[in-house]
């Protein structure tokens, strides 16, 4: 079992060392990860170490135990707090209760009493973790959620929102038996109910019709096909596996019979759009879109049966188009990828021209779509086309001869990589500019004792997490450490150049508490401000 982490704060070093030495921490399930001699130092270490438990004296310089507890509760509400107090004062106890302090302990405390308290704290932590990790409850909750998760996943699948590597695992996880087929097809079921005045004659209430249609289709098809049937926001969708036991034609014939039978029994008109077959389950979204397109032909061929997209568009032997998802993927690679991943993405997109047999004009449209994506990004980032295309005038040449795909591919890769280089350079320059602005703001406002990362980020209109990351990357230190250095550097100048009292200098550099200023100064330079001036 892993040990719970604990931090001890007390201004008396002997007390801290005594407690740390006398307690068998590991046997009690704890490890001491740090100690502090005042509340300010304790808070800094808590932010770094994130201990499970904080033990603090109530009386400490710079920040007392109650103030420290309040700050802990604001930022780390689950942390357990143990307060030591030498004051049997009801008011302190009341404040501690309001702060939800775990234990309020009167000094002096002996080893047996503290051991008993730590046992209670450990048991309490164990119980909380057990509640969060209650496997049986989580499993039951997960099982109850499976039908909903399954529908969400299948909807994402037909819309192309599932990463390729996740499809098989998720289908197995949700018990959807359509793997291992030679190809797949999508169908979209549309239900047309009678006019309002005729609804009284329906055998079912209107709100029950979609449920009944789905159940009827499922019962009728399950003895012949492996499929998944699920609801979308507007229709019912089927993904059917075509293998050695059935055929595409057989599926359409079965839909024809089912639509007629459902019409008789349920009293509604059912039309099913059927998309073209797909050799990859990850690309079933194309079949789904074709099924939706097939429903658009109802006005021409009528309703009450299946409409196969290939019957409506027999000359379309394939589909070659750059989808919105493709554009987003290409833009993402140009913004954040490497030359290797950019090349891989472009070659994958260009490879579709080899896999799809369409008219030459469609190849040109596809190539223009890729170029248009590049040009839009150039406009978005205000790039000079000469900087990206390096004076090339080859675009018209590639468009005139779509057969020169390899040359066009190389041209496109080179342009995308140059854009990636420009964007990365600008991003680095922007980060450096932001850090310079932050440094300037700190130098102008270091006298303010309330200056914080949050205040700086409000000025810069950035998130604290991202700002902290780039600040450390650019400067090699945290923002708080940088602010402390600025304050202490200015303090050194004032100590050398003026005869101001220490408390005046402390206030001038952002430390309203003179004693804490002296503490921080000595920690940095090894001597107090007064001694420093005498050297």
C-alpha positions as CSV (number, residue, x, y, z in Angstrom):
1,X,0.0,0.0,0.0
2,X,1.4,3.4,-0.9
3,X,2.1,5.8,2.0
4,X,0.1,9.1,2.6
5,X,2.3,12.2,2.4
6,X,2.4,14.6,5.3
7,X,3.9,18.1,5.8
8,X,4.8,19.6,9.2
9,X,4.8,23.3,9.9
10,X,6.0,24.7,13.3
11,X,8.2,27.7,14.0
12,X,10.2,25.8,16.6
13,X,12.8,23.6,14.9
14,X,13.2,21.3,18.0
15,X,9.5,20.7,18.1
16,X,9.5,19.7,14.4
17,X,12.5,17.5,14.6
18,X,11.1,15.9,17.8
19,X,7.8,15.0,16.2
20,X,9.5,13.7,13.1
21,X,12.0,11.6,15.1
22,X,9.5,10.1,17.6
23,X,6.8,8.9,15.3
24,X,7.0,5.6,13.4
25,X,5.5,7.2,10.3
26,X,5.8,4.3,7.8
27,X,4.2,1.9,10.2
28,X,1.3,4.3,10.5
29,X,1.0,4.6,6.7
30,X,2.6,8.0,6.3
31,X,5.8,9.6,5.0
32,X,7.0,13.1,5.9
33,X,7.6,14.9,2.6
34,X,8.6,18.3,4.1
35,X,8.6,20.7,6.9
36,X,8.4,24.5,7.3
37,X,9.1,27.0,10.0
38,X,6.3,29.5,9.1
39,X,3.0,29.6,7.2
40,X,4.4,31.4,4.1
41,X,7.0,28.7,3.6
42,X,4.5,26.0,4.3
43,X,2.1,27.3,1.7
44,X,5.0,27.4,-0.9
45,X,5.9,23.8,-0.1
46,X,2.2,22.6,-0.2
47,X,1.9,24.0,-3.7
48,X,5.0,22.0,-4.8
49,X,4.4,18.8,-2.8
50,X,0.6,18.5,-2.7
51,X,0.6,16.6,0.7
52,X,-2.4,14.5,1.8
53,X,-2.1,15.9,5.4
54,X,-0.8,19.1,6.8
55,X,0.1,19.3,10.5
56,X,0.5,23.0,11.6
57,X,1.0,25.0,14.8
58,X,-1.6,27.6,15.3
59,X,1.0,30.3,16.3
60,X,3.6,31.0,13.7
61,X,5.2,34.1,12.2
62,X,4.2,35.7,8.9
63,X,1.1,33.5,8.5
64,X,-0.5,31.7,11.4
65,X,-2.0,28.2,11.3
66,X,-5.6,29.4,10.9
67,X,-4.7,31.6,8.0
68,X,-2.7,28.8,6.5
69,X,-5.7,26.4,6.9
70,X,-8.0,28.9,5.2
71,X,-5.6,29.1,2.2
72,X,-5.3,25.3,2.1
73,X,-9.1,24.9,2.1
74,X,-9.5,27.4,-0.8
75,X,-7.0,25.6,-3.1
76,X,-6.8,22.0,-1.8
77,X,-10.2,21.2,-0.2
78,X,-9.5,17.5,0.3
79,X,-6.3,18.0,2.2
80,X,-6.5,16.9,5.9
81,X,-5.4,19.6,8.4
82,X,-4.2,18.9,11.9
83,X,-3.8,22.0,14.1
84,X,-1.6,22.1,17.2
85,X,-2.4,24.8,19.8
86,X,-1.1,25.7,23.2
87,X,-4.1,27.8,23.8
88,X,-7.2,26.1,25.2
89,X,-9.3,28.8,23.6
90,X,-12.9,28.3,22.5
91,X,-12.6,31.0,19.8
92,X,-9.7,29.2,18.1
93,X,-11.6,25.9,18.2
94,X,-14.7,27.6,16.6
95,X,-12.6,29.0,13.8
96,X,-11.0,25.6,13.2
97,X,-14.4,23.9,13.0
98,X,-15.5,26.5,10.4
99,X,-12.5,25.6,8.3
100,X,-13.3,21.9,8.6
101,X,-10.0,21.2,10.3
102,X,-9.7,17.4,10.8
103,X,-8.2,17.5,14.3
104,X,-7.6,20.3,16.8
105,X,-4.9,19.2,19.2
106,X,-3.9,20.9,22.4
107,X,-0.2,21.0,23.3
108,X,1.7,19.4,24.8
109,X,0.9,16.2,22.8
110,X,2.5,12.8,23.6
111,X,3.4,10.1,21.1
112,X,0.5,7.8,22.1
113,X,-2.1,10.5,21.5
114,X,-0.6,11.6,18.2
115,X,-0.4,8.0,17.0
116,X,-4.0,7.5,17.8
117,X,-4.9,10.7,15.9
118,X,-2.8,9.6,12.9
119,X,-4.5,6.2,12.9
120,X,-7.9,8.0,12.7
121,X,-6.7,10.2,9.9
122,X,-5.3,7.3,7.9
123,X,-8.5,5.3,8.3
124,X,-10.5,8.3,7.2
125,X,-8.2,8.7,4.1
126,X,-8.6,4.9,3.4
127,X,-12.3,5.2,3.6
128,X,-12.5,8.2,1.2
129,X,-10.2,6.4,-1.3
130,X,-12.3,3.2,-1.0
131,X,-15.4,5.2,-1.8
132,X,-13.8,6.7,-4.8
133,X,-12.5,3.4,-6.0
134,X,-15.4,1.2,-5.1
135,X,-15.0,-1.2,-8.0
136,X,-18.4,-2.8,-7.7
137,X,-20.2,0.5,-7.7
138,X,-18.2,1.8,-10.6
139,X,-18.8,-1.4,-12.5
140,X,-22.6,-1.3,-11.9
141,X,-22.7,2.3,-12.9
142,X,-20.7,1.5,-16.1
143,X,-22.9,-1.4,-16.9
144,X,-26.0,0.8,-16.5
145,X,-24.4,3.4,-18.8
146,X,-23.4,0.9,-21.5
147,X,-26.5,1.4,-23.8
148,X,-26.0,5.1,-23.8
149,X,-22.2,4.9,-24.3
150,X,-22.8,2.4,-27.1
151,X,-25.2,4.8,-28.9
152,X,-22.8,7.7,-28.5
153,X,-19.9,5.7,-29.9
154,X,-21.9,4.4,-32.9
155,X,-23.1,7.9,-33.7
156,X,-19.5,9.1,-33.5
157,X,-18.4,6.2,-35.7
158,X,-20.7,7.1,-38.6
159,X,-19.7,10.8,-38.3
160,X,-16.0,9.9,-38.5
161,X,-15.2,11.0,-35.0
162,X,-13.5,7.8,-33.7
163,X,-9.7,7.4,-34.0
164,X,-8.9,4.5,-36.3
165,X,-7.0,2.6,-33.6
166,X,-10.0,2.6,-31.2
167,X,-12.8,1.1,-33.4
168,X,-12.1,-2.6,-32.8
169,X,-11.6,-2.3,-29.1
170,X,-14.7,-0.2,-28.6
171,X,-16.9,-2.5,-30.6
172,X,-15.7,-5.4,-28.5
173,X,-16.1,-3.5,-25.3
174,X,-19.7,-2.6,-26.2
175,X,-20.6,-6.0,-27.5
176,X,-21.3,-4.9,-31.1
177,X,-21.0,-8.0,-33.3
178,X,-20.0,-6.6,-36.7
179,X,-16.3,-7.2,-36.8
180,X,-14.6,-9.6,-39.3
181,X,-16.7,-8.8,-42.3
182,X,-15.5,-8.3,-45.9
183,X,-17.4,-5.0,-46.1
184,X,-20.0,-2.9,-44.3
185,X,-22.9,-0.8,-45.3
186,X,-24.9,2.0,-43.5
187,X,-28.6,2.5,-43.8
188,X,-30.8,5.3,-42.5
189,X,-34.4,4.7,-41.6
190,X,-36.9,7.5,-42.0
191,X,-40.5,7.1,-40.6
192,X,-43.4,9.1,-42.0
193,X,-46.5,9.2,-39.8
194,X,-50.0,10.0,-41.1
195,X,-51.5,13.5,-40.9
196,X,-52.8,14.6,-37.5
197,X,-56.5,13.8,-38.3
198,X,-55.6,10.2,-39.2
199,X,-53.4,9.5,-36.1
200,X,-56.4,8.3,-34.1
201,X,-56.5,5.2,-36.2
202,X,-52.9,4.3,-35.6
203,X,-52.4,1.2,-33.5
204,X,-49.6,3.0,-31.5
205,X,-49.2,6.4,-29.9
206,X,-47.0,8.8,-31.8
207,X,-44.2,8.9,-29.3
208,X,-43.9,5.0,-29.4
209,X,-43.6,4.8,-33.1
210,X,-39.7,5.2,-33.3
211,X,-39.2,2.6,-30.6
212,X,-41.6,0.2,-32.3
213,X,-40.0,0.7,-35.7
214,X,-36.5,0.1,-34.3
215,X,-37.6,-3.1,-32.5
216,X,-39.5,-4.3,-35.6
217,X,-36.5,-3.8,-37.9
218,X,-34.2,-5.5,-35.3
219,X,-36.4,-8.6,-34.9
220,X,-36.9,-8.9,-38.7
221,X,-33.2,-8.7,-39.6
222,X,-31.4,-10.4,-36.8
223,X,-31.9,-13.9,-38.0
224,X,-30.1,-13.1,-41.3
225,X,-27.6,-10.4,-40.7
226,X,-25.0,-9.2,-38.2
227,X,-25.7,-5.5,-37.6
228,X,-25.9,-2.6,-35.1
229,X,-29.0,-0.5,-35.0
230,X,-29.2,2.7,-33.0
231,X,-30.9,6.1,-32.8
232,X,-29.5,9.4,-34.0
233,X,-31.0,12.8,-33.3
234,X,-33.5,12.5,-36.2
235,X,-33.4,8.9,-37.6
236,X,-32.6,5.3,-36.9
237,X,-29.3,4.1,-38.3
238,X,-28.1,0.6,-39.2
239,X,-24.6,-0.6,-39.8
240,X,-24.6,-4.1,-41.4
241,X,-21.7,-6.5,-41.9
242,X,-21.6,-8.1,-45.3
243,X,-19.7,-11.4,-45.3
244,X,-19.8,-15.0,-46.8
245,X,-23.3,-15.6,-45.2
246,X,-25.1,-12.7,-46.9
247,X,-24.9,-10.2,-49.7
248,X,-25.5,-6.5,-50.4
249,X,-28.5,-7.4,-52.6
250,X,-29.9,-9.7,-49.9
251,X,-29.8,-6.9,-47.4
252,X,-31.7,-4.6,-49.7
253,X,-34.3,-7.3,-50.4
254,X,-34.7,-7.9,-46.7
255,X,-35.3,-4.2,-46.1
256,X,-37.9,-4.1,-48.9
257,X,-39.9,-6.9,-47.2
258,X,-39.5,-5.4,-43.7
259,X,-40.6,-1.9,-44.8
260,X,-43.8,-3.4,-46.3
261,X,-44.5,-5.6,-43.3
262,X,-43.9,-2.8,-40.8
263,X,-46.2,-0.5,-42.8
264,X,-49.1,-3.0,-42.4
265,X,-48.5,-3.8,-38.8
266,X,-47.5,-0.4,-37.4
267,X,-49.5,1.8,-39.8
268,X,-46.6,4.0,-40.8
269,X,-44.5,4.5,-43.9
270,X,-40.9,3.5,-43.6
271,X,-38.2,4.5,-46.1
272,X,-34.6,3.4,-45.8
273,X,-31.7,5.1,-47.5
274,X,-28.9,2.7,-48.2
275,X,-25.3,3.8,-48.7
276,X,-22.6,2.2,-50.8
277,X,-20.4,-0.6,-49.4
278,X,-17.2,0.3,-47.4
279,X,-14.1,-1.9,-47.3
280,X,-13.0,-0.4,-44.0
281,X,-15.3,0.0,-40.9
282,X,-13.4,3.2,-40.0
283,X,-14.7,4.7,-43.3
284,X,-18.4,3.7,-42.6
285,X,-19.1,7.5,-42.3
286,X,-18.9,7.8,-46.1
287,X,-21.5,5.0,-46.5
288,X,-23.7,6.8,-43.9
289,X,-23.5,10.1,-45.7
290,X,-24.4,8.3,-49.0
291,X,-27.4,6.7,-47.2
292,X,-28.6,10.2,-46.1
293,X,-28.1,11.4,-49.7
294,X,-30.2,8.4,-50.9
295,X,-33.2,9.6,-48.7
296,X,-33.1,12.8,-50.7
297,X,-34.4,10.9,-53.7
298,X,-37.8,10.1,-52.1
299,X,-39.5,12.8,-54.1
300,X,-38.4,11.1,-57.3
301,X,-38.8,7.3,-56.5
302,X,-41.4,7.5,-53.8
303,X,-41.5,6.2,-50.2
304,X,-42.2,3.0,-48.4
305,X,-39.1,1.0,-49.2
306,X,-35.3,1.0,-49.5
307,X,-33.5,3.5,-51.8
308,X,-30.0,2.4,-52.8
309,X,-27.6,5.2,-53.6
310,X,-26.0,3.3,-56.5
311,X,-29.4,3.0,-58.1
312,X,-29.8,6.8,-58.0
313,X,-26.2,7.7,-58.9
314,X,-24.9,4.7,-61.0
315,X,-22.1,6.7,-62.8
316,X,-20.5,7.7,-59.5
317,X,-17.9,4.9,-59.2
318,X,-16.3,6.5,-56.2
319,X,-16.1,9.6,-54.1
320,X,-13.1,11.9,-54.0
321,X,-13.6,14.9,-51.8
322,X,-11.8,16.8,-49.0
323,X,-14.0,16.6,-46.0
324,X,-14.1,19.2,-43.2
325,X,-12.4,16.6,-41.0
326,X,-9.6,16.2,-43.5
327,X,-9.1,20.0,-43.6
328,X,-8.9,20.2,-39.8
329,X,-6.4,17.3,-39.7
330,X,-4.2,19.0,-42.3
331,X,-4.4,22.4,-40.6
332,X,-3.5,20.7,-37.3
333,X,-0.4,19.1,-38.7
334,X,0.7,22.4,-40.3
335,X,0.2,24.2,-37.0
336,X,1.6,21.6,-34.6
337,X,3.2,18.8,-36.5
338,X,6.7,17.9,-37.7
339,X,8.0,17.8,-41.3
340,X,7.7,14.0,-41.0
341,X,4.1,13.9,-39.8
342,X,3.1,16.6,-42.4
343,X,4.6,14.6,-45.2
344,X,2.8,11.5,-44.0
345,X,-0.6,13.4,-43.8
346,X,-0.2,14.9,-47.3
347,X,0.8,11.6,-48.9
348,X,-2.1,9.8,-47.2
349,X,-4.5,12.4,-48.6
350,X,-2.9,12.3,-52.1
351,X,-3.0,8.5,-51.9
352,X,-6.8,8.6,-52.2
353,X,-6.4,9.7,-55.8
354,X,-4.9,6.3,-56.5
355,X,-7.7,4.5,-54.7
356,X,-10.7,6.2,-56.3
357,X,-11.6,6.1,-60.0
358,X,-13.4,9.3,-60.9
359,X,-13.4,11.7,-63.8
360,X,-10.1,13.7,-64.3
361,X,-12.0,16.9,-63.4
362,X,-12.7,15.5,-59.9
363,X,-9.0,15.0,-59.4
364,X,-8.4,18.6,-60.2
365,X,-11.2,19.7,-57.8
366,X,-9.6,17.6,-55.1
367,X,-6.2,19.1,-55.7
368,X,-7.6,22.6,-55.7
369,X,-9.3,21.8,-52.4
370,X,-6.0,21.0,-50.8
371,X,-4.4,24.1,-52.2
372,X,-7.4,26.2,-51.0
373,X,-6.9,24.8,-47.5
374,X,-3.2,26.0,-47.7
375,X,-4.2,29.4,-49.0
376,X,-6.8,30.0,-46.3
377,X,-4.2,29.3,-43.6
378,X,-1.8,31.7,-45.4
379,X,-4.5,34.4,-45.2
380,X,-5.3,33.6,-41.6
381,X,-1.6,34.0,-40.6
382,X,-1.0,36.9,-43.0
383,X,1.8,35.0,-44.8
384,X,3.6,36.2,-48.0
385,X,2.9,33.7,-50.7
386,X,6.5,34.2,-52.1
387,X,7.8,33.2,-48.7
388,X,5.9,29.9,-48.8
389,X,6.0,29.1,-52.5
390,X,9.5,30.5,-53.0
391,X,8.6,32.1,-56.3
392,X,7.3,28.9,-57.7
393,X,4.7,29.3,-60.5
394,X,4.0,25.6,-60.7
395,X,0.4,25.6,-59.4
396,X,-1.1,26.2,-62.8
397,X,1.1,23.4,-64.3
398,X,-0.1,20.9,-61.7
399,X,-3.7,21.8,-62.3
400,X,-3.3,21.4,-66.1
401,X,-1.9,18.0,-65.7
402,X,-3.5,16.1,-62.8
403,X,-1.4,13.0,-63.8
404,X,1.7,14.6,-62.3
405,X,0.6,13.7,-58.8
406,X,4.0,13.0,-57.3
407,X,5.3,16.4,-58.4
408,X,2.2,18.0,-57.0
409,X,2.6,16.0,-53.8
410,X,6.2,17.2,-53.3
411,X,5.2,20.8,-54.0
412,X,2.4,20.6,-51.5
413,X,4.6,19.0,-48.8
414,X,7.3,21.7,-49.3
415,X,4.7,24.5,-49.0
416,X,3.1,23.0,-45.9
417,X,6.5,22.5,-44.2
418,X,7.4,26.1,-44.9
419,X,4.2,27.2,-43.3
420,X,4.9,25.0,-40.3
421,X,8.3,26.7,-39.9
422,X,6.8,30.2,-40.1
423,X,4.1,29.4,-37.6
424,X,6.6,27.8,-35.1
425,X,8.9,30.8,-35.4
426,X,6.0,33.2,-34.8
427,X,4.8,31.2,-31.9
428,X,8.3,31.3,-30.3
429,X,8.5,35.0,-30.9
430,X,5.1,35.5,-29.4
431,X,6.0,33.5,-26.3
432,X,9.2,35.5,-25.9
433,X,7.2,38.8,-26.3
434,X,4.7,37.7,-23.7
435,X,7.4,36.8,-21.2
436,X,9.1,40.2,-21.8
437,X,5.8,41.9,-21.2
438,X,5.4,39.9,-18.0
439,X,8.9,40.8,-16.8
440,X,8.2,44.5,-17.6
441,X,4.9,44.3,-15.6
442,X,6.6,42.7,-12.7
443,X,9.4,45.3,-12.6
444,X,6.8,48.0,-12.7
445,X,4.6,46.5,-10.0
446,X,6.9,44.5,-7.7
447,X,6.2,47.0,-4.9
448,X,2.6,45.7,-4.7
449,X,2.5,43.1,-2.0
450,X,-0.6,41.5,-3.6
451,X,1.1,40.9,-7.0
452,X,0.5,37.3,-8.0
453,X,0.6,35.0,-11.1
454,X,-3.2,35.4,-11.4
455,X,-2.9,39.2,-11.4
456,X,-0.2,39.1,-14.1
457,X,-2.2,36.7,-16.2
458,X,-5.3,39.0,-16.0
459,X,-3.1,41.7,-17.4
460,X,-1.8,39.5,-20.2
461,X,-5.2,37.8,-20.8
462,X,-3.6,34.3,-20.5
463,X,-4.4,31.2,-18.5
464,X,-2.1,30.8,-15.4
465,X,-1.2,27.2,-16.3
466,X,0.0,28.0,-19.9
467,X,1.7,31.2,-18.7
468,X,3.6,29.4,-15.9
469,X,4.8,26.7,-18.4
470,X,6.2,29.2,-20.9
471,X,7.6,31.5,-18.2
472,X,9.6,28.6,-16.7
473,X,10.7,27.5,-20.2
474,X,11.9,30.9,-21.2
475,X,13.5,32.0,-17.9
476,X,14.4,28.7,-16.2
477,X,12.6,29.7,-13.0
478,X,9.0,30.1,-11.8
479,X,7.2,33.5,-11.9
480,X,7.2,33.6,-8.1
481,X,10.9,33.0,-7.9
482,X,11.5,35.7,-10.5
483,X,9.4,38.2,-8.6
484,X,11.3,37.4,-5.4
485,X,14.6,37.9,-7.2
486,X,13.4,41.3,-8.5
487,X,12.3,42.4,-5.0
488,X,15.5,41.3,-3.3
489,X,17.7,42.8,-6.0
490,X,16.0,46.2,-5.4
491,X,16.3,45.7,-1.7
492,X,20.1,45.2,-2.1
493,X,20.3,48.5,-4.1
494,X,18.3,50.3,-1.4
495,X,20.5,48.9,1.4
496,X,23.6,50.1,-0.4
497,X,22.4,53.4,-1.7
498,X,20.1,54.7,1.1
499,X,20.0,54.9,4.9
500,X,16.4,53.8,5.0
501,X,15.3,51.6,7.9
502,X,14.9,47.9,7.1
503,X,11.1,48.1,7.5
504,X,10.9,51.0,5.0
505,X,12.9,49.1,2.5
506,X,10.8,46.0,3.1
507,X,7.6,48.0,2.3
508,X,9.2,49.6,-0.8
509,X,9.9,46.2,-2.3
510,X,6.5,44.6,-1.6
511,X,7.0,43.1,1.9
512,X,4.6,44.8,4.3
513,X,5.8,42.4,7.0
514,X,9.4,43.3,8.0
515,X,10.1,40.0,9.7
516,X,9.1,38.0,6.7
517,X,11.2,40.2,4.5
518,X,14.2,39.5,6.7
519,X,13.5,35.8,6.6
520,X,13.4,35.7,2.8
521,X,16.4,37.9,2.5
522,X,18.5,35.8,4.8
523,X,17.4,32.6,3.0
524,X,18.7,34.1,-0.2
525,X,21.9,35.8,0.9
526,X,22.8,34.0,4.1
527,X,22.7,37.1,6.3
528,X,20.0,39.5,7.5
529,X,19.5,42.8,5.8
530,X,21.1,44.6,8.7
531,X,24.2,42.4,8.6
532,X,24.3,42.7,4.8
533,X,24.5,46.5,5.1
534,X,27.4,46.3,7.6
535,X,29.5,44.1,5.3
